[in-house]
Amino acid sequence: MLMDGTSHVPIFKQMKRNWLEATLHTLFWLGSAWLITSGFSIQSQEIELIDGQEIVHTVRSEPLMIKLLLCIAWSMVMSYVNVWNLLRLNRPGSRTMVALTSIGILVIAIVAFPLLASMVPGHLPIGLPPTLQIGILVWFFTISTAYGLIRAWSYTEKQQQQLIYAKQQAELSLLRNQLQPHFLFNALNNLLSMVDQQKSPALVSAFGRLSDLLRYIIDDSRSGMVTISEEIEFIRNYVALQLLRFEPGEVDFQLETTGPYNGQKIEPGLLLPFVENAFKYGAAPDSSSVIRLQIDVARPDRMIFHISNPVVQQIQEIDRSGLGLQSTRQRLNLLYPHRHTLDIQSGDPFIVHLQLQSL
């Protein structure tokens, strides 16, 4: 079953980028190892006079070269652990902890290296001077810190650019389609005035809900963020219109809300694709189904959305695109980076569990 989609960077470009990055890293460490060992492993130099020309013979210490290479290898481990730690700067509220962790990584690397060197098999009578050992570790720590900060900044900048682009596309789409919603809204009000409220109360109610949906899309969502209570009311109106397609008892829609913090903000229309998906794949005429929606706003800093629906196999086999969920996943990645978890279980029942951290 395929009711969800994910976006991927083209495989060829991703492989090319990874190969280039791995090559540059390898060249950096090989070059660093050559420069350090050639510069600091000299044990003595002898000058020999041949035919009036001085020839310098450099004698290198093999044990010292081994110790230097070991220090470089240890620095490499420390550096990549430090970079991994710095990449967590993209997560909210973690800067102090990341900084303290980086300092801790450097201290552990300096303290642990003598113990690591003493465990090397064989007899290496020559040890690294403490200043040289600390200097190498601090040097690579500094480089890894600069690299990690650049990577974290680059990732944040890329996310910001994607968000700006997405908002620009949304604004352009809104401008292009502005005439049509306003025309429909005005036409709907005109039709509503022609309906006899006494003879057709259900039709009047349906017109009213559709009018509220259009007003939410045209006016309320322009302000950027809306409250959870407004989003829930929007879902109620949408569900009420969907239920008009079915006979009484065919679809049992259950909506349960928990908690008093329904004033927290959310991106407008963010939850609707999951409800649309539930009706699209979990309800059909002449069959009974239960769609259960739970929204938990018991905490002011968190919102939990959980919806489950059965799977109508005939509908699922006809439509496998999953474009609605795919675009919603992209919106979540742009608007709530590192502040949401989305779990979609493509079974029967089909389950969506979303948790958002408030802005």
Secondary structure, 3 states (H helix, E strand, C coil): CCCCCCCCCCHHHHHHHHHHHHHHHHHHHHHHHHHHHHHHCEEEEEEEEECCEEEEEEEECHHHHHHHHHHHHHHHHHHHHHHHHHHHHHCCCCHHHHHHHHHHHHHHHHHHHHHHHHCCCCCCCCCCCHHHHHHHHHHHHHHHHHHHHHHHHHHHHHHHHHHHHHHHHHHHHHHHCCHHHHHHHHHHHHHHHCCCCCCCHHHHHHHHHHHHHHHHHHCHHHHCCEEHHHHHHHHHHHHHHHHCCCCCCCEEEEEEEECCCCCCEECCCCCHHHHHHHHHHHCCCCCCEEEEEEEECCCCCEEEEEEEECCCHHHHHHCCCCHHHHHHHHHHHHHCCCCEEEEEEECCCEEEEEEEECC
